[in-house]
Amino acid sequence: MFIISFIFTIKEMRLLYLNDYFFRDSLSHLTSKILISCNKDPHSGRGGLYVVDFNLKNIRKVLAADCRGIAEFNDGFFVATNSHGILKLDKDCNLINSYEMPSDLDLHGMRYDESTSLLYIVETKRNAIGIYETTPFNRVDEIKISPSDDDQNHLNDIWLEGNRLYVSMFSLKGGFKQREGEQDGVIAEIDLTKKTIVNVLYERLQYPHTVFKINDDFYYCDSLKLNLKKGDCILAQFNGFTRGCAFDGRYFYIGQSEMRHLSKILETQSNVSIDCGIHIFDSSVRTNQFIPFPEKQIYEIVILEKKVEDQVSSIDFSEAVTTKYLVLDSWHDLEGRHRWMSSRKSYIYLNKKEPVQSVKVDAFSAFPGPYNVIFYINGLKVGSHTFTNGEGDILEFPIQQISGKIEVAIEVEQLWSPSEYLDSDDTRSLGLAVRKVSLI
């Protein structure tokens, strides 16, 4: 029997409950719930398991432990820890059971096979993947990558599909700690019937982690290259150590940990972020936002709940429901049937299954003179317009046929204040006033 500590530092408490900051308006379009494991940092300690609910705007620490891999099963999750063994949780993250493990295995990623009830656990220290029965919990076999029982390959994460296991490791040849310059990290394919590596999918990687598959494509973090890759191509480039990633159907949630390999990374990078947090990346428009997190290290991210987004192809700014489709910190509050832009570039998120032929915008300007505005779809300019004094207009811009989730952005040349240009006490900084946006 053991006790899991729930004692937080003052800094953790501040970050956990400053939800007005964490869930700022620019994140209001996010609706998923995610589970995040954090491994213990060698210098600061901590570590734990967190649930972040973007829909309810709530973050809570489920437990304090040195958490690593998370393996989903029908009724909950297994969580690998290097402080409390393997934990079994239900879907609400309540502790069901725990299983002691040797303290020197350096546990990392896990995957559960529903068809066999076997749990595959990466035992990094032994260059092995342990195979465990779960009822009762018992180690029955292993896949050994190197005969040594001292960490040579640094296996970390795995992905299970049929009778194949895909593993990320720092070095295929071994001796990764002694290597200078380029590392020989790989994503390798293991045949579970033979329990041997049968193929190397991707090589010459720098400390890879978090291998997973969406449809027919492999994704993984090339961590020391500070990116997320899709196959051989960089899908997203960041400025910090990437590890942990999940996809909710639109957004990738990519973990960034405090950099512990500064001497290596600064040989190739002019500067690097040392912050811990989550990148929210929308690959359809190639934009990302960063959320700081109350830890030093993030290991794995799992989607707990996906909210189905409404298929909205047109929004009327006079309707209250409109707010869920806006990045609110780029807009002022509703006035009658319109909203003023509060930043030079403001965003609207729409969705249409059928191919879109054009975008229509009903807007007006109150600036006393020519007012230049540019319109974008998914980051690409589709048109521009110069409003004259007090002019309102319904504009329509043809676009190439696209469908699905679509970002509409409106950019003005400058913000202006009625108190400076008009006989008014209104000191706000304003852009364009928008009434309606539609995809046609």
N, C-alpha and C positions, 0 to 999 in steps of 0.2 A: 504494500500500500504506500502511495506517495501523495504528497500535497503539491499541487501546481500553484505557484505563487501568482497573486494578483496585485502585488504592490508595484505601483507606477511611480516614476520620478515626477517632480513638479513639471519638468519640460514636457513629459509625455502627457500629463493631465491637461496641460494648456493646449497642446496640439489636438488631443482627442476631442475636446469639447468646444474648441473654437470653430464650430461648424459653420458659422457665418462666413469665416474666411475660407475654410476647406471647401465648402460647397458654394462658392461664389457664383454670381449670376451667369458668368461665362460657361459654367458647367451645367446649366439648367436643362440642356437638351439630353443629358445622360440619364438613363433610367435603369441600368443593370445593377445587379448585386454581385460583388466579387469577394472571394476568399483569398487572403494574402498570407503566406508564411514568411517569417523573417528569422534568419539564422543569427546566432549570437555573435556579436562583434568581439574580436580578441581584446580590444582596448576598452570598450564601453560596457560590455555585457549586453543586457537586454535580450532581444529576441522574443518572438511570440507569434500568435495567430490572430488575424484581424478579419472582421467582416465590414466591408464598405458597401452601404446601400445608397446609391445615388438618387434613387426615386424617393426614399424617405429622408434623404439628407442626414444620414447617420453613420458614424464610424464607431465601432466598439472593439475592444481587445478581448478575445475569447479566452486566451490563456497566455501565460508567460512561460516560454520554454525555448530551447534552441531548435527551432522548427526548420525542416528542410522540405523534402518531397511530399506531395499530396496525391493519393490515389483514390479516385472515385469508385464506388460500387453502388449497387441499386439503392441501398438504404442509407448511404452516408459516405464517410471518408475514412481512409487510413492516413495518418500523418506520421512521417518519420521525424524523430527528434534525436539529438545526440545528448540529451539530458534526461529524458524520461522514456526512452525506448520507442516502441510503436504504439500510437494512440488510435483507438477506434472511436469515431464520432458519428452521431446520427445526422440527419439532414439539417437540423437546427444547431449543429455544432456542439451538442451536449456530449459529454464523455460517456461512452458505453463500457469500454474496457481498455486495458493497457497491457502490453507485453514487454517484458524485460529483454534487453539485447546487450551483448557484450559492449563495453564502453569504448573499445578501441577500433570499431569498424569504420567510423567516419561515414555515417549514413548520408545518402543524398537522394536521388530521384526514386520514384516508385511507380509501378503500374499494376493494376489488378485485372485478371482474366476471369470474366464472369462465367465462361464456359467450363473452366476447370477449377474455379475457386482458388487459384494459385496467385500469390502475391510476389512480384518480382521487385527486389530491393537492391539498389546499388550500394555495395560495400566498398567504398572508394579506397580505403586503406589497404585492402587485400586485392585490389585490381579484379574484383569479382562482382557478379550479380547473383545474390542469393535467391533461391526459389523456396517459397514458404507455403505450406498449407495454412489455412486460416481457421479451420474447425476440426480439431484443436489447432492452436497456433504452433507450428513446428517447422523447422528448416529441413527440407527433404533433398535438396540438390543445389548445384551452383553452376554458373558459367564463368570460367576463369579466363581472363584475357592475358594475364602474365603469370608465370609460376611464382613470382616474388610475392611475399606478404608485406612488402613495403611499397607505398604508393609510387608507382612508376608511370601509369597511364592517366591517372586522375579521371576515371570515369565519373560522370555526374548525373546526366538525365537520360531517360529512356522513353520510347514511344512503342506501344504494342499494337500490332495489326496482324491478325491471323496467327500463323506460325513464325512470324518475323518480329524481331525486336530491334529497334533502331536506337543506337547509343551515341551520345556526344562524349568526347574525351579530349583532354589536352594534348595527348601524344599517342600515336599508334605504335611507335618504336619503343617508347618508354624513356625514362630519365628526363622528364620534362623540366625538372628543377635545374638541371645542369645545362640546359640549352640556352644559347645566346642568340639574339636576333630573332629570325623567323621561327615560329613554332610549327610542329607538324600535327596540329589538332585536326580531328576528322569527325564526320558523322558516318558511322559504320553500321552495316546490316548483319544481324545475327540470325542464323537458322536455328530455331528452337529444338528441332529434332536432332540436329547434329551438335548443337551447343557450341558452335564456332562462328567466327566472322567469315562471311561468304562474299562480301562486297563492301567497297568504300564508296559512299555516295558523293561526299564533298571532303576536300582535303585542303592542306595549307591554311588551316583556320587558326585563329588566335584565341585560345581559351574558350571554345564554344560551349554553350549551355542551351537548355530548353528546346529540344527538338520535338516538333509536333507536326501534324498533317491536317490540312484543310482540303477536302476533296482529293485531288490527285497531286497536290503540291506540298512539298516539305518547307517548313519554316524553322528558323533557329536563330539564336543570338550568337553572333560572332563577337563575343563580349569585349575582348581587348581591342577590337576594331570599332567598338562603340556603336554597333548597329544591329538591326534586325534584317535577316536575309530571307528571301524566297528563292529556293534553289541556289543557283550560283550568283544571283543578282541581289544587290542591296535594295531592300524595300524602303527602309527608313534609316537615316543617319542621325545619330545623337552626339552628345558631347560628354557622356559618362558611361560607366561600366554597365552594360545591359545584361540582365538575367531575370528570367520569369516573364512569361507572356501568355495572354489569353485573348480570344476573339469572340465578340458577342454577336456577330453577324454584320456589324458596321464598323465598330471601333476595335483596334488593338490596344490592349492595356499592357505596356511594357515596363518592367521594373528597372529602376536604376539604383545601383548601390554605391555607397561611398567608395571611392577608388582606393584599393590596397596595393596597387602595382604601379605606383607613380614612377619609379625608376625605369620601368620598362616602357610605359606609355609615353613618357616625355621624350623618349628617343625619336618618336615619330610624330608626335603631336605638339603644337605650339602651346596649347593649354588644354585643360580638361576639367570638367565639373566634378566636384567632390560631394555633391548633394545626393541625398537619398530621396527617392520619390517615384512617381508613376507618370509615364508619358501616355497620354490619350491620343492615339494616332488614327486619323481617318485617311485610309489609303486612297479613297475615291477622289479626294481633293488635295491630298498630300499636305495636310496640315496637322499639327500636334499641339497639345497643351501639356503643361507639366504641373503636377501636384506634389508638393513636398510631403514627406511622410515621417512620422515620429519614431524612426528607427535609423540604424546605420546600414543595414543590409536587407535586401529583399531576395527571397529565393524562388518561390513559385506563386503563380496567380491562377486562380480557377474561377470560371463563371458559375455562380450559384444560381442565378436567375436572370433570364433574358426577358425584357419587356417588349412586347410586339409593338412596333411603331405604327401609328396611324398612317394610312396611305393618303396624305394630304397634298394635293397639287395646287391649291390656291388658298391664300389666307387673306381675310379681311381684318384690318388692324383695329376695327371697332369691337371685335369679339374677344372676350376674356381668354378663350382657349388659345388665342394666338401666341401667348407668351411662351408656350412650350416649344415653339418652333423658332424662337429668336435667341441670339446671344444677347441677353438682356443688358449687360453692362455697356453695350454699344448703342443703346436706345434710351430715350427719355420715357417718362410715364405717358400713358394714353391721354390724349386731349381730344375729346369729341370722337371723330372717326379717323384720327391719324396719330402717328407717333413721329416725333422729331429724332433724327439721328443725333447721338451724343458723342460720337467719335468720327474721325475722318473716313473710316471704313466700317460698315455695319453689315451684319450677316443674318440670313434667313435660311432655314432648312426645310426643304420640301421633298416630296416623294411621289413618283408616278411610274406605274408599271408600263404604260404604253409609251412609245417613243415620243419625245418632246420636240415640237417643231419650232417653238418660239417662247419667249418670256415676255409677259405684259406687266407693266408697272404703272400704277395710278399714283402720282405724286405731285407736289408743288413746292415752290421756293418762295420765301418772303424776303430774301436778300434784295436790297435796293440796287440792283445792277445785274450784269451777266453772272451766271453761276454755273460752273462746269461740273458735270457729274459723269462718272464712268461706271458701267455695269459689267459684272463678271458672272460666269457660270462655271462652277467647279474650278475656279482659279484662272480661267481664260477670259480675256476681254471679249464681250459680244457687242458692245456698242457704247455710245456716249451721247450726251445731250447738253446743250447750254440753255438753261432756264433764264428768262428775262424777268424784270421786276414784277414780283408777285404772281408769276405765271404758274398755272397748273396744267397738267397734260396727262394723257394716257399714252404711254410709249410702248411700242412693241418691237422686239429685236429678234430676227430669225437666228436660229442656232442649228448646228448639226444634230441629227437625231441621236438623242441619248435617253436613257431611262434609269429608273431606280432612285437612289437617294441623291439629291441634287442640292448643292450649296449656291445660293444667290447672294452675291456681295455687291454693295453699293458704295462707291468711293467718291467723296467730294474733294474739290481742290483745297478748300479751307473751311474751318469752322468760323462762325461769326456770332456776335452777341447783339441782341436787339437793343440793349442799353447803349451800345456804341454807335449803331447805325440808324436807329429809329427813336422816336420819342417814347421810350418805354423804360420801366424799372426792371425788366427781365434781364438778369445778368447771365443766364445760361449760355453755354456754347452750343450752337445749333448747326445742323447740317441740312439735309433735305427732309421734308415732311412727306411721309408715305402713307397712303390709304389702303392700297391693295396690291398684292403681287400674285400672279397666276402663271402656271405652266400650261401652254396650249399645245 
